[in-house]
């Protein structure tokens, strides 16, 4: 008889443990669900603000579309010249993906130099575009803007007006070359 009582006690004890385990699982699932709902409703939404309203353009193998190349130059200049310690690595990756293989070494060297200045001196670079123009004769997209060097919240020196030329492969729109046209102080 004592074996029967012990077995009954063991079965009852196992049932209690199983029920306790099920209660813990239910509470954990409920807590996870409440946390997910709270995160969904309280997490601020990311907003995408286009940098520029797109312009109509047409592409053909026999004719260069000025507005197409100007749009590429505008977007690439913003990516290339607005650099902080947090963005230099990502901007480099983005533009190297957009570059033709022949331009990789030049762009890589340019970004390495910029990253060095950012790390050594703590600089941030801001570029404010004034104008873009596609020069049909040279095939360059000229981007003119004001380049500002900042240290913390303060401007270092005077902003410089610079002009860069982006050369694109007409077949793919990849960056083929970057040319510094000049600057005006």
C-alpha positions in Angstrom: 0.0 0.0 0.0 2.8 2.4 0.7 4.1 1.9 -2.8 0.7 3.0 -4.1 0.7 6.1 -1.9 4.2 7.0 -3.0 3.3 6.5 -6.7 0.2 8.6 -6.2 2.3 11.3 -4.4 4.9 11.2 -7.2 2.2 11.6 -9.9 0.6 14.5 -8.0 4.0 16.1 -7.6 4.7 15.7 -11.3 1.3 17.2 -12.2 2.0 20.2 -10.0 5.4 20.8 -11.5 4.0 20.5 -15.0 1.2 22.9 -14.2 3.7 25.3 -12.7 5.9 25.1 -15.8 2.9 25.7 -18.0 1.9 28.8 -16.0 5.5 30.2 -16.2 5.4 29.6 -20.0 2.1 31.4 -20.3 3.3 34.4 -18.3 6.5 34.6 -20.4 4.6 34.5 -23.6 2.2 37.2 -22.3 5.1 39.4 -21.2 6.7 39.0 -24.6 3.5 39.9 -26.4 3.0 43.0 -24.2 6.6 44.1 -24.8 6.2 43.7 -28.6 3.0 45.7 -28.6 4.5 48.4 -26.5 7.5 48.6 -28.8 5.4 48.7 -31.9 3.2 51.6 -30.6 5.9 53.6 -28.8 8.9 53.3 -31.2 9.2 56.5 -33.2 8.7 55.9 -36.9 11.7 56.6 -39.2 10.9 59.1 -41.9 12.4 59.2 -45.3 12.7 62.7 -46.7 13.9 62.8 -50.3 16.9 65.0 -50.8 15.5 66.4 -54.0 12.4 66.1 -56.1 13.2 63.9 -59.0 13.3 65.4 -62.5 12.1 63.7 -65.6 14.8 62.4 -67.8 15.2 60.1 -70.7 18.0 57.7 -71.6 19.2 56.5 -74.9 22.4 55.1 -76.2 22.9 57.9 -78.7 22.1 60.9 -76.5 23.1 62.0 -73.0 20.4 63.1 -70.7 21.6 66.2 -68.8 18.9 65.9 -66.1 19.8 62.3 -65.5 23.5 63.0 -65.0 22.7 66.1 -62.9 20.5 63.9 -60.6 23.3 61.4 -60.3 25.9 64.1 -59.5 23.6 65.8 -56.9 23.0 62.5 -55.0 26.6 61.3 -55.3 28.0 64.7 -54.1 25.8 64.7 -51.0 26.9 61.2 -50.2 30.6 61.9 -50.9 31.1 65.3 -49.2 28.8 65.2 -46.1 31.0 63.1 -43.8 31.2 62.5 -40.1 32.9 59.9 -38.0 29.7 57.9 -38.0 29.0 58.1 -41.8 32.4 58.0 -43.5 32.5 54.1 -43.6 28.9 53.7 -44.9 29.3 56.5 -47.5 32.5 54.9 -48.7 30.8 51.5 -49.2 27.8 53.1 -51.0 29.9 55.1 -53.4 32.4 52.2 -54.1 29.4 50.1 -55.0 28.3 52.8 -57.5 31.8 53.1 -58.9 33.2 51.5 -62.0 36.2 49.2 -61.3 38.5 51.7 -63.0 37.5 54.4 -60.4 37.8 52.2 -57.3 41.5 53.0 -56.4 41.0 56.7 -56.8 37.8 56.8 -54.7 39.3 54.5 -52.1 42.3 56.8 -51.7 40.1 59.9 -51.5 37.9 58.3 -48.7 41.0 57.1 -46.9 42.4 60.6 -46.8 39.0 62.0 -45.6 38.7 59.3 -42.9 42.2 60.1 -41.7 41.3 63.8 -41.3 38.1 62.9 -39.5 39.9 60.5 -37.1 43.1 62.6 -36.4 41.5 66.0 -36.2 37.9 65.2 -35.3 36.5 67.0 -38.3 33.1 66.8 -39.9 32.5 67.9 -43.4 29.3 69.5 -44.7 28.5 70.2 -48.3 25.8 72.6 -49.5 25.1 72.3 -53.2 24.5 75.5 -55.1 24.3 74.2 -58.6 24.6 71.1 -60.8 25.3 71.2 -64.5 26.0 68.5 -67.1 28.7 69.6 -69.6 28.0 67.7 -72.8 31.4 68.3 -74.4 33.5 66.9 -71.5 30.8 64.5 -70.3 31.3 65.8 -66.7 28.5 66.5 -64.3 29.7 69.6 -62.5 28.6 70.1 -58.9 29.3 73.5 -57.3 28.8 74.0 -53.6 30.0 75.3 -50.3 32.3 72.9 -48.3 32.4 73.5 -44.6 34.8 71.9 -42.2 33.5 71.7 -38.6 35.1 70.7 -35.3 32.3 69.9 -32.9 29.7 72.6 -33.4 32.1 75.2 -34.7 33.2 76.0 -38.2 36.9 75.7 -38.8 38.1 78.4 -41.1 35.9 79.9 -43.8 33.6 77.8 -45.9 35.1 77.1 -49.4 33.2 77.1 -52.7 34.3 74.1 -54.6 33.5 72.6 -58.0 33.8 68.8 -58.6 33.2 67.0 -61.8 31.7 63.5 -61.8 32.2 61.4 -64.9 29.7 58.6 -65.4 29.7 55.5 -67.7 26.8 56.1 -70.1 25.9 52.4 -70.3 25.5 51.9 -66.5 25.6 55.2 -64.7 28.6 54.1 -62.6 31.1 56.7 -61.4 34.0 56.5 -63.8 36.0 59.4 -62.4 36.0 62.3 -59.9 37.7 65.5 -60.9 38.4 68.4 -58.6 37.8 71.5 -60.9 38.8 74.1 -58.3 37.8 76.2 -55.4 37.1 79.8 -54.6 37.8 81.2 -51.2 
